[in-house]
Amino acid sequence: MKRFFLPIMLFISILRVVANPLPVPSVEISELQFGADGSWILEIAVSPVGANSIEAIWIKSNSGKSMIQNFVDDGSYKLLVVENDNLATPLTINPLQDSISVTFVWLDYEGWYSEPLIYGYPNSNVRTPKIGQSIAAIFYSGGPYSITNSPTIGVENDSTGMMGTIKGIVYDKDGLPLSNMGERGLMFEYLGSIFYPQSDGSYSTRYYSRDNDEVWSLKYRYENVYRSVGITPITFSMQPDSVIIRDIYLTGEIATGINKINSNTESVLKIYPQPVKQQSLNYEISIPVKSAETYLIFRNMNGQAIYKFSVTENKGIITLPENIKNGSYIVQLISNRKNYATAKLIVQ
């Protein structure tokens, strides 16, 4: 009878777990650093669900796996700092390229391996770290990962030393510099910081030190909800404390909150005569004009601002600079930091 009783009780226990799911511990890689002699040191973030919930932790690389010795789960969150001396058998981790993951034994079952930290391969998002650098999880543990010039083995990760700068011009879907974001800002999907394009569409923001990152969209905040807008995909690799240039071309519309009448640029801004054959032209604006907060920006077809005219009346005459060249230009109507309308201008 005893032979049948134990399997039945085990089956009942499994049913209870399925019916009442238990919280699951988390064991994930937080940081990896190499010494000049090729030795490694690994930081692992351990989040148990109670004392003795985790019975054992294993580290796996391309060369094999080994168990951490003398691990005691006291029920508290901790950062384990592990070297070869802490393992039951030595484990090789290749400083040039490898795939590292961790697993654990929980309730007498082996937990699943965490998402591996993969570095150094041609298509990896993380390059081989240099001496003095480390590979650190951007969100404390479990990836995604970034190279950092400021290793923090034994303490929580932060972004110090992880980021470089990316800058350029943001263009809307019509190819004009984007300048109507106000205080809402934009950010790269997932791993970017918030940035605010200037009136000429120029931007500058921080980004984590990763390789082969491809960005397909930006996020922005509208009516207290984060929304996405597509862009022409850009690919780049960032080094810590470096600067790269990437222009951004939107492929979709950004909700602006401008009244429906303002979506018809001809009803908002009129410039005439066309083409302009002298230095003066007329303008008419249908939105309320706020002194010192409304102006017209004249740009060449490369997006460079060549002239700025402060608007104090809803209609008037503009005298163009004497050195303006014949050709096509874009005129932006900016009011209260918003781009309300654009118009084309031809100078002959």
C-alpha atoms as a printed R data frame, in Angstrom:
    type eleno elety resid chain resno      x      y       z
1   ATOM     1    CA   MET     A     1  0.000  0.000   0.000
2   ATOM     2    CA   LYS     A     2  2.879  2.317   0.806
3   ATOM     3    CA   ARG     A     3  4.151  2.050  -2.772
4   ATOM     4    CA   PHE     A     4  0.913  3.546  -4.088
5   ATOM     5    CA   PHE     A     5  0.398  6.117  -1.326
6   ATOM     6    CA   LEU     A     6  3.493  8.212  -2.093
7   ATOM     7    CA   PRO     A     7  2.763  8.659  -5.835
8   ATOM     8    CA   ILE     A     8 -0.833  9.599  -5.005
9   ATOM     9    CA   MET     A     9  0.291 12.236  -2.466
10  ATOM    10    CA   LEU     A    10  2.811 13.636  -4.969
11  ATOM    11    CA   PHE     A    11  0.064 13.841  -7.608
12  ATOM    12    CA   ILE     A    12 -2.216 15.684  -5.150
13  ATOM    13    CA   SER     A    13  0.618 18.114  -4.315
14  ATOM    14    CA   ILE     A    14  1.145 18.892  -7.997
15  ATOM    15    CA   LEU     A    15 -2.570 19.533  -8.448
16  ATOM    16    CA   ARG     A    16 -2.502 21.974  -5.546
17  ATOM    17    CA   VAL     A    17  0.424 23.864  -7.072
18  ATOM    18    CA   VAL     A    18 -1.386 24.081 -10.412
19  ATOM    19    CA   ALA     A    19 -4.630 25.196  -8.757
20  ATOM    20    CA   ASN     A    20 -2.855 27.697  -6.478
21  ATOM    21    CA   PRO     A    21  0.249 28.947  -8.332
22  ATOM    22    CA   LEU     A    22  3.106 29.847  -6.020
23  ATOM    23    CA   PRO     A    23  5.349 32.862  -6.512
24  ATOM    24    CA   VAL     A    24  8.495 31.838  -8.350
25  ATOM    25    CA   PRO     A    25 12.008 32.885  -7.279
26  ATOM    26    CA   SER     A    26 14.173 34.850  -9.665
27  ATOM    27    CA   VAL     A    27 17.896 34.268 -10.252
28  ATOM    28    CA   GLU     A    28 19.420 36.434 -12.995
29  ATOM    29    CA   ILE     A    29 22.778 37.788 -14.150
30  ATOM    30    CA   SER     A    30 23.365 41.390 -13.140
31  ATOM    31    CA   GLU     A    31 26.985 42.060 -14.178
32  ATOM    32    CA   LEU     A    32 30.079 40.351 -15.623
33  ATOM    33    CA   GLN     A    33 33.675 41.591 -15.504
34  ATOM    34    CA   PHE     A    34 37.031 40.151 -16.568
35  ATOM    35    CA   GLY     A    35 40.499 40.707 -15.167
36  ATOM    36    CA   ALA     A    36 43.655 41.286 -17.210
37  ATOM    37    CA   ASP     A    37 44.554 37.594 -16.727
38  ATOM    38    CA   GLY     A    38 41.203 36.437 -18.165
39  ATOM    39    CA   SER     A    39 39.695 35.603 -14.769
40  ATOM    40    CA   TRP     A    40 36.025 36.408 -14.396
41  ATOM    41    CA   ILE     A    41 33.730 37.733 -11.679
42  ATOM    42    CA   LEU     A    42 29.963 37.425 -11.946
43  ATOM    43    CA   GLU     A    43 27.253 39.306 -10.075
44  ATOM    44    CA   ILE     A    44 23.939 37.444  -9.737
45  ATOM    45    CA   ALA     A    45 20.701 38.998  -8.456
46  ATOM    46    CA   VAL     A    46 18.744 36.540  -6.298
47  ATOM    47    CA   SER     A    47 15.097 37.219  -5.416
48  ATOM    48    CA   PRO     A    48 13.725 34.327  -3.317
49  ATOM    49    CA   VAL     A    49 10.132 33.855  -2.151
50  ATOM    50    CA   GLY     A    50 10.988 32.844   1.375
51  ATOM    51    CA   ALA     A    51 13.747 31.196   3.370
52  ATOM    52    CA   ASN     A    52 15.097 27.999   1.799
53  ATOM    53    CA   SER     A    53 12.971 28.426  -1.340
54  ATOM    54    CA   ILE     A    54 16.105 28.139  -3.514
55  ATOM    55    CA   GLU     A    55 18.116 25.006  -2.875
56  ATOM    56    CA   ALA     A    56 20.970 25.471  -5.363
57  ATOM    57    CA   ILE     A    57 22.172 27.800  -8.129
58  ATOM    58    CA   TRP     A    58 24.069 26.747 -11.250
59  ATOM    59    CA   ILE     A    59 26.066 28.829 -13.746
60  ATOM    60    CA   LYS     A    60 26.254 27.734 -17.357
61  ATOM    61    CA   SER     A    61 28.659 28.824 -20.129
62  ATOM    62    CA   ASN     A    62 29.523 27.378 -23.522
63  ATOM    63    CA   SER     A    63 32.159 25.198 -21.805
64  ATOM    64    CA   GLY     A    64 29.777 23.559 -19.297
65  ATOM    65    CA   LYS     A    65 28.074 24.315 -15.994
66  ATOM    66    CA   SER     A    66 28.923 24.320 -12.300
67  ATOM    67    CA   MET     A    67 27.056 24.766  -9.014
68  ATOM    68    CA   ILE     A    68 27.702 27.568  -6.546
69  ATOM    69    CA   GLN     A    69 29.013 26.119  -3.281
70  ATOM    70    CA   ASN     A    70 27.732 26.958   0.186
71  ATOM    71    CA   PHE     A    71 24.732 28.985  -1.007
72  ATOM    72    CA   VAL     A    72 22.218 29.580   1.788
73  ATOM    73    CA   ASP     A    73 18.803 31.080   1.024
74  ATOM    74    CA   ASP     A    74 17.814 33.202   4.024
75  ATOM    75    CA   GLY     A    75 14.766 34.628   2.202
76  ATOM    76    CA   SER     A    76 16.236 38.065   1.471
77  ATOM    77    CA   TYR     A    77 17.122 39.693  -1.832
78  ATOM    78    CA   LYS     A    78 20.865 39.711  -2.443
79  ATOM    79    CA   LEU     A    79 23.578 40.259  -5.001
80  ATOM    80    CA   LEU     A    80 25.873 37.246  -5.134
81  ATOM    81    CA   VAL     A    81 29.441 37.933  -6.232
82  ATOM    82    CA   VAL     A    82 30.746 34.691  -7.715
83  ATOM    83    CA   GLU     A    83 34.210 33.644  -8.897
84  ATOM    84    CA   ASN     A    84 35.685 30.251  -9.731
85  ATOM    85    CA   ASP     A    85 36.640 29.747  -6.067
86  ATOM    86    CA   ASN     A    86 32.928 29.757  -5.224
87  ATOM    87    CA   LEU     A    87 32.067 26.875  -7.579
88  ATOM    88    CA   ALA     A    88 32.021 23.132  -7.042
89  ATOM    89    CA   THR     A    89 34.166 22.697 -10.184
90  ATOM    90    CA   PRO     A    90 36.057 25.350 -12.200
91  ATOM    91    CA   LEU     A    91 34.093 26.927 -15.044
92  ATOM    92    CA   THR     A    92 35.591 28.584 -18.107
93  ATOM    93    CA   ILE     A    93 33.976 31.814 -19.281
94  ATOM    94    CA   ASN     A    94 35.568 33.127 -22.472
95  ATOM    95    CA   PRO     A    95 36.487 36.843 -22.208
96  ATOM    96    CA   LEU     A    96 36.141 37.278 -25.994
97  ATOM    97    CA   GLN     A    97 32.730 35.715 -26.612
98  ATOM    98    CA   ASP     A    98 30.379 33.435 -24.715
99  ATOM    99    CA   SER     A    99 26.801 32.728 -23.669
100 ATOM   100    CA   ILE     A   100 26.224 32.812 -19.881
101 ATOM   101    CA   SER     A   101 23.053 31.888 -18.013
102 ATOM   102    CA   VAL     A   102 21.982 30.790 -14.534
103 ATOM   103    CA   THR     A   103 19.434 28.331 -13.185
104 ATOM   104    CA   PHE     A   104 18.290 27.169  -9.750
105 ATOM   105    CA   VAL     A   105 16.706 24.261  -7.935
106 ATOM   106    CA   TRP     A   106 13.303 25.140  -6.440
107 ATOM   107    CA   LEU     A   107 10.870 22.796  -4.696
108 ATOM   108    CA   ASP     A   108 13.035 19.856  -5.763
109 ATOM   109    CA   TYR     A   109 12.710 20.901  -9.409
110 ATOM   110    CA   GLU     A   110 15.361 22.549 -11.555
111 ATOM   111    CA   GLY     A   111 14.216 26.001 -12.553
112 ATOM   112    CA   TRP     A   112 14.525 27.257 -16.091
113 ATOM   113    CA   TYR     A   113 17.667 28.937 -17.318
114 ATOM   114    CA   SER     A   114 17.469 32.709 -17.470
115 ATOM   115    CA   GLU     A   115 17.821 34.541 -20.764
116 ATOM   116    CA   PRO     A   116 21.508 34.183 -21.579
117 ATOM   117    CA   LEU     A   117 23.993 37.027 -21.568
118 ATOM   118    CA   ILE     A   118 25.523 36.736 -25.047
119 ATOM   119    CA   TYR     A   119 28.478 38.918 -25.985
120 ATOM   120    CA   GLY     A   120 31.349 39.231 -28.433
121 ATOM   121    CA   TYR     A   121 29.738 37.571 -31.478
122 ATOM   122    CA   PRO     A   122 29.346 39.512 -34.763
123 ATOM   123    CA   ASN     A   123 25.567 39.919 -34.351
124 ATOM   124    CA   SER     A   124 25.525 40.336 -30.569
125 ATOM   125    CA   ASN     A   125 24.072 43.461 -28.999
126 ATOM   126    CA   VAL     A   126 26.957 43.523 -26.506
127 ATOM   127    CA   ARG     A   127 30.604 43.653 -27.572
128 ATOM   128    CA   THR     A   128 33.609 42.128 -25.808
129 ATOM   129    CA   PRO     A   129 34.356 44.273 -22.743
130 ATOM   130    CA   LYS     A   130 37.748 45.949 -22.423
131 ATOM   131    CA   ILE     A   131 39.857 45.744 -19.278
132 ATOM   132    CA   GLY     A   132 38.294 48.090 -16.737
133 ATOM   133    CA   GLN     A   133 34.853 47.739 -18.314
134 ATOM   134    CA   SER     A   134 32.049 45.329 -17.451
135 ATOM   135    CA   ILE     A   135 28.810 44.101 -18.981
136 ATOM   136    CA   ALA     A   136 25.923 45.256 -16.787
137 ATOM   137    CA   ALA     A   137 22.169 44.785 -16.883
138 ATOM   138    CA   ILE     A   138 20.424 48.057 -17.707
139 ATOM   139    CA   PHE     A   139 17.450 47.289 -15.460
140 ATOM   140    CA   TYR     A   140 19.436 45.886 -12.506
141 ATOM   141    CA   SER     A   141 19.307 42.224 -13.608
142 ATOM   142    CA   GLY     A   142 18.220 39.902 -16.395
143 ATOM   143    CA   GLY     A   143 19.095 42.192 -19.292
144 ATOM   144    CA   PRO     A   144 19.090 43.892 -21.643
145 ATOM   145    CA   TYR     A   145 22.783 44.525 -21.145
146 ATOM   146    CA   SER     A   146 25.179 47.368 -21.824
147 ATOM   147    CA   ILE     A   147 28.921 47.951 -21.688
148 ATOM   148    CA   THR     A   148 29.868 50.277 -18.825
149 ATOM   149    CA   ASN     A   149 33.051 52.154 -18.007
150 ATOM   150    CA   SER     A   150 32.045 52.178 -14.325
151 ATOM   151    CA   PRO     A   151 31.695 48.598 -13.004
152 ATOM   152    CA   THR     A   152 29.593 48.215  -9.841
153 ATOM   153    CA   ILE     A   153 30.226 44.609  -8.835
154 ATOM   154    CA   GLY     A   154 28.580 44.029  -5.466
155 ATOM   155    CA   VAL     A   155 26.191 47.013  -5.600
156 ATOM   156    CA   GLU     A   156 23.123 47.839  -7.694
157 ATOM   157    CA   ASN     A   157 23.789 48.929 -11.273
158 ATOM   158    CA   ASP     A   158 23.233 52.477 -12.425
159 ATOM   159    CA   SER     A   159 23.639 54.201 -15.786
160 ATOM   160    CA   THR     A   160 26.923 55.909 -14.887
161 ATOM   161    CA   GLY     A   161 29.466 55.045 -17.560
162 ATOM   162    CA   MET     A   162 26.900 53.092 -19.616
163 ATOM   163    CA   MET     A   163 25.771 55.715 -22.083
164 ATOM   164    CA   GLY     A   164 26.862 57.755 -25.077
165 ATOM   165    CA   THR     A   165 25.129 60.551 -26.963
166 ATOM   166    CA   ILE     A   166 23.120 60.338 -30.174
167 ATOM   167    CA   LYS     A   167 22.032 63.514 -31.928
168 ATOM   168    CA   GLY     A   168 20.775 64.819 -35.250
169 ATOM   169    CA   ILE     A   169 17.585 66.233 -36.798
170 ATOM   170    CA   VAL     A   170 14.053 64.829 -36.429
171 ATOM   171    CA   TYR     A   171 11.963 65.167 -39.593
172 ATOM   172    CA   ASP     A   172  8.219 64.669 -39.825
173 ATOM   173    CA   LYS     A   173  6.638 62.395 -42.434
174 ATOM   174    CA   ASP     A   174  6.628 65.268 -44.933
175 ATOM   175    CA   GLY     A   175 10.380 65.716 -44.587
176 ATOM   176    CA   LEU     A   176 10.172 68.926 -42.550
177 ATOM   177    CA   PRO     A   177 12.030 69.454 -39.252
178 ATOM   178    CA   LEU     A   178  9.819 68.411 -36.322
179 ATOM   179    CA   SER     A   179  9.361 71.168 -33.779
180 ATOM   180    CA   ASN     A   180  5.837 70.822 -32.358
181 ATOM   181    CA   MET     A   181  6.516 68.452 -29.448
182 ATOM   182    CA   GLY     A   182  6.496 71.133 -26.764
183 ATOM   183    CA   GLU     A   183  7.182 69.638 -23.339
184 ATOM   184    CA   ARG     A   184  5.940 66.124 -24.174
185 ATOM   185    CA   GLY     A   185  9.210 64.893 -25.584
186 ATOM   186    CA   LEU     A   186 10.197 61.817 -27.560
187 ATOM   187    CA   MET     A   187 12.197 58.737 -26.687
188 ATOM   188    CA   PHE     A   188 13.646 55.732 -28.462
189 ATOM   189    CA   GLU     A   189 11.543 52.641 -27.912
190 ATOM   190    CA   TYR     A   190 12.748 50.646 -24.858
191 ATOM   191    CA   LEU     A   191 16.280 51.944 -24.206
192 ATOM   192    CA   GLY     A   192 16.392 55.683 -24.782
193 ATOM   193    CA   SER     A   193 16.071 58.787 -22.648
194 ATOM   194    CA   ILE     A   194 13.452 61.497 -23.210
195 ATOM   195    CA   PHE     A   195 14.540 64.223 -25.607
196 ATOM   196    CA   TYR     A   196 12.952 67.448 -26.795
197 ATOM   197    CA   PRO     A   197 13.508 68.539 -30.425
198 ATOM   198    CA   GLN     A   198 14.364 72.221 -30.779
199 ATOM   199    CA   SER     A   199 12.557 74.588 -33.135
200 ATOM   200    CA   ASP     A   200 14.875 73.527 -35.968
201 ATOM   201    CA   GLY     A   201 14.183 69.814 -35.319
202 ATOM   202    CA   SER     A   202 17.609 69.180 -33.760
203 ATOM   203    CA   TYR     A   203 17.815 66.761 -30.840
204 ATOM   204    CA   SER     A   204 20.377 65.226 -28.502
205 ATOM   205    CA   THR     A   205 19.810 62.316 -26.140
206 ATOM   206    CA   ARG     A   206 21.629 59.596 -24.207
207 ATOM   207    CA   TYR     A   207 21.624 55.954 -25.258
208 ATOM   208    CA   TYR     A   208 23.094 52.777 -23.789
209 ATOM   209    CA   SER     A   209 26.385 51.311 -25.034
210 ATOM   210    CA   ARG     A   210 25.259 48.471 -27.253
211 ATOM   211    CA   ASP     A   211 26.003 47.092 -30.722
212 ATOM   212    CA   ASN     A   212 23.704 46.427 -33.684
213 ATOM   213    CA   ASP     A   213 20.660 48.084 -32.126
214 ATOM   214    CA   GLU     A   214 17.915 48.738 -34.676
215 ATOM   215    CA   VAL     A   215 15.193 51.235 -33.791
216 ATOM   216    CA   TRP     A   216 11.871 51.168 -35.632
217 ATOM   217    CA   SER     A   217  9.753 53.597 -33.601
218 ATOM   218    CA   LEU     A   218  9.683 56.404 -31.071
219 ATOM   219    CA   LYS     A   219  7.424 56.851 -28.065
220 ATOM   220    CA   TYR     A   220  5.764 60.094 -27.000
221 ATOM   221    CA   ARG     A   221  3.234 61.124 -24.395
222 ATOM   222    CA   TYR     A   222 -0.172 62.408 -25.462
223 ATOM   223    CA   GLU     A   223 -3.229 62.859 -23.208
224 ATOM   224    CA   ASN     A   224 -1.376 61.010 -20.409
225 ATOM   225    CA   VAL     A   225 -0.871 57.924 -22.595
226 ATOM   226    CA   TYR     A   226  2.379 56.774 -24.192
227 ATOM   227    CA   ARG     A   227  1.976 56.285 -27.934
228 ATOM   228    CA   SER     A   228  4.284 55.061 -30.686
229 ATOM   229    CA   VAL     A   229  5.131 56.552 -34.049
230 ATOM   230    CA   GLY     A   230  7.041 54.686 -36.743
231 ATOM   231    CA   ILE     A   231 10.357 55.874 -38.154
232 ATOM   232    CA   THR     A   232 12.596 54.838 -41.006
233 ATOM   233    CA   PRO     A   233 14.665 52.174 -39.182
234 ATOM   234    CA   ILE     A   234 18.080 53.276 -37.963
235 ATOM   235    CA   THR     A   235 20.884 50.969 -36.839
236 ATOM   236    CA   PHE     A   236 23.810 52.030 -34.694
237 ATOM   237    CA   SER     A   237 26.437 50.863 -32.228
238 ATOM   238    CA   MET     A   238 27.209 53.062 -29.224
239 ATOM   239    CA   GLN     A   239 30.438 53.268 -27.224
240 ATOM   240    CA   PRO     A   240 30.419 54.655 -23.667
241 ATOM   241    CA   ASP     A   241 30.880 58.452 -23.630
242 ATOM   242    CA   SER     A   242 30.934 58.655 -27.447
243 ATOM   243    CA   VAL     A   243 28.823 60.768 -29.820
244 ATOM   244    CA   ILE     A   244 27.118 59.541 -33.001
245 ATOM   245    CA   ILE     A   245 24.948 61.399 -35.524
246 ATOM   246    CA   ARG     A   246 21.653 59.927 -36.740
247 ATOM   247    CA   ASP     A   247 18.827 61.886 -38.363
248 ATOM   248    CA   ILE     A   248 15.343 60.521 -37.658
249 ATOM   249    CA   TYR     A   249 12.589 60.399 -40.293
250 ATOM   250    CA   LEU     A   250  9.050 59.795 -39.035
251 ATOM   251    CA   THR     A   251  6.808 57.587 -41.136
252 ATOM   252    CA   GLY     A   252  3.612 58.333 -39.201
253 ATOM   253    CA   GLU     A   253  1.719 61.226 -37.659
254 ATOM   254    CA   ILE     A   254  2.159 62.504 -34.100
255 ATOM   255    CA   ALA     A   255 -0.997 63.612 -32.289
256 ATOM   256    CA   THR     A   256 -0.561 67.320 -31.554
257 ATOM   257    CA   GLY     A   257 -3.815 68.465 -30.006
258 ATOM   258    CA   ILE     A   258 -3.994 71.390 -32.453
259 ATOM   259    CA   ASN     A   259 -7.565 72.348 -33.356
260 ATOM   260    CA   LYS     A   260 -8.973 70.793 -36.513
261 ATOM   261    CA   ILE     A   261 -8.907 74.101 -38.387
262 ATOM   262    CA   ASN     A   262 -5.160 74.244 -37.823
263 ATOM   263    CA   SER     A   263 -4.601 70.971 -39.684
264 ATOM   264    CA   ASN     A   264 -5.332 72.916 -42.882
265 ATOM   265    CA   THR     A   265 -2.099 74.873 -43.188
266 ATOM   266    CA   GLU     A   266 -3.482 77.130 -45.929
267 ATOM   267    CA   SER     A   267 -6.143 78.402 -43.530
268 ATOM   268    CA   VAL     A   268 -3.505 79.098 -40.881
269 ATOM   269    CA   LEU     A   269 -0.609 80.598 -42.844
270 ATOM   270    CA   LYS     A   270 -0.634 82.364 -46.197
271 ATOM   271    CA   ILE     A   271  2.464 83.778 -47.887
272 ATOM   272    CA   TYR     A   272  2.254 85.708 -51.148
273 ATOM   273    CA   PRO     A   273  3.046 86.575 -53.858
274 ATOM   274    CA   GLN     A   274  4.471 83.296 -55.164
275 ATOM   275    CA   PRO     A   275  7.142 83.278 -56.408
276 ATOM   276    CA   VAL     A   276  8.762 86.211 -54.612
277 ATOM   277    CA   LYS     A   277 10.730 88.314 -57.084
278 ATOM   278    CA   GLN     A   278 11.649 91.113 -54.692
279 ATOM   279    CA   GLN     A   279 12.812 91.209 -51.080
280 ATOM   280    CA   SER     A   280  9.376 91.753 -49.545
281 ATOM   281    CA   LEU     A   281  6.372 89.450 -49.226
282 ATOM   282    CA   ASN     A   282  3.026 89.431 -47.429
283 ATOM   283    CA   TYR     A   283  1.844 87.030 -44.737
284 ATOM   284    CA   GLU     A   284 -1.514 86.302 -43.120
285 ATOM   285    CA   ILE     A   285 -2.008 84.169 -39.967
286 ATOM   286    CA   SER     A   286 -5.403 82.970 -38.690
287 ATOM   287    CA   ILE     A   287 -4.402 81.826 -35.171
288 ATOM   288    CA   PRO     A   288 -4.179 84.261 -32.231
289 ATOM   289    CA   VAL     A   289 -0.804 86.000 -32.154
290 ATOM   290    CA   LYS     A   290  1.027 86.248 -28.842
291 ATOM   291    CA   SER     A   291  3.758 88.856 -28.712
292 ATOM   292    CA   ALA     A   292  7.291 87.384 -28.492
293 ATOM   293    CA   GLU     A   293  5.827 83.840 -28.663
294 ATOM   294    CA   THR     A   294  4.997 83.677 -32.368
295 ATOM   295    CA   TYR     A   295  7.474 83.800 -35.218
296 ATOM   296    CA   LEU     A   296  8.191 82.560 -38.733
297 ATOM   297    CA   ILE     A   297 11.323 80.532 -39.419
298 ATOM   298    CA   PHE     A   298 12.676 80.388 -42.968
299 ATOM   299    CA   ARG     A   299 14.665 77.242 -43.792
300 ATOM   300    CA   ASN     A   300 16.542 76.074 -46.835
301 ATOM   301    CA   MET     A   301 15.824 72.619 -48.233
302 ATOM   302    CA   ASN     A   302 18.563 71.149 -46.010
303 ATOM   303    CA   GLY     A   303 16.571 72.202 -42.927
304 ATOM   304    CA   GLN     A   304 18.961 74.997 -41.922
305 ATOM   305    CA   ALA     A   305 17.333 78.107 -40.459
306 ATOM   306    CA   ILE     A   306 18.387 81.177 -42.433
307 ATOM   307    CA   TYR     A   307 16.002 83.807 -41.063
308 ATOM   308    CA   LYS     A   308 13.677 84.274 -38.077
309 ATOM   309    CA   PHE     A   309 10.866 86.849 -38.144
310 ATOM   310    CA   SER     A   310  8.970 87.786 -34.971
311 ATOM   311    CA   VAL     A   311  5.225 88.053 -35.561
312 ATOM   312    CA   THR     A   312  3.223 90.650 -33.641
313 ATOM   313    CA   GLU     A   313  0.249 91.100 -35.994
314 ATOM   314    CA   ASN     A   314 -2.001 88.661 -37.875
315 ATOM   315    CA   LYS     A   315 -0.965 90.154 -41.191
316 ATOM   316    CA   GLY     A   316  1.952 92.192 -42.421
317 ATOM   317    CA   ILE     A   317  4.966 92.534 -44.676
318 ATOM   318    CA   ILE     A   318  8.280 90.677 -44.314
319 ATOM   319    CA   THR     A   319 11.519 92.025 -45.706
320 ATOM   320    CA   LEU     A   320 13.849 89.158 -46.556
321 ATOM   321    CA   PRO     A   321 17.607 89.319 -45.960
322 ATOM   322    CA   GLU     A   322 19.569 90.926 -48.790
323 ATOM   323    CA   ASN     A   323 21.805 87.880 -49.174
324 ATOM   324    CA   ILE     A   324 18.978 85.363 -49.629
325 ATOM   325    CA   LYS     A   325 19.571 83.227 -52.712
326 ATOM   326    CA   ASN     A   326 17.105 82.213 -55.369
327 ATOM   327    CA   GLY     A   327 15.532 78.836 -54.734
328 ATOM   328    CA   SER     A   328 12.939 76.965 -52.668
329 ATOM   329    CA   TYR     A   329 12.431 77.450 -48.926
330 ATOM   330    CA   ILE     A   330 10.212 76.177 -46.135
331 ATOM   331    CA   VAL     A   331  8.500 78.644 -43.794
332 ATOM   332    CA   GLN     A   332  7.413 77.384 -40.342
333 ATOM   333    CA   LEU     A   333  4.844 79.123 -38.155
334 ATOM   334    CA   ILE     A   334  5.866 78.604 -34.521
335 ATOM   335    CA   SER     A   335  3.580 79.781 -31.734
336 ATOM   336    CA   ASN     A   336  3.954 78.950 -28.057
337 ATOM   337    CA   ARG     A   337  6.629 76.374 -28.968
338 ATOM   338    CA   LYS     A   338  4.312 74.542 -31.397
339 ATOM   339    CA   ASN     A   339  4.692 74.191 -35.156
340 ATOM   340    CA   TYR     A   340  1.224 75.211 -36.366
341 ATOM   341    CA   ALA     A   341  1.820 75.337 -40.092
342 ATOM   342    CA   THR     A   342  4.389 75.199 -42.852
343 ATOM   343    CA   ALA     A   343  4.411 76.773 -46.281
344 ATOM   344    CA   LYS     A   344  6.672 76.588 -49.289
345 ATOM   345    CA   LEU     A   345  8.310 79.723 -50.615
346 ATOM   346    CA   ILE     A   346 10.026 80.207 -53.960
347 ATOM   347    CA   VAL     A   347 12.450 83.105 -54.364
348 ATOM   348    CA   GLN     A   348 13.409 84.236 -57.858
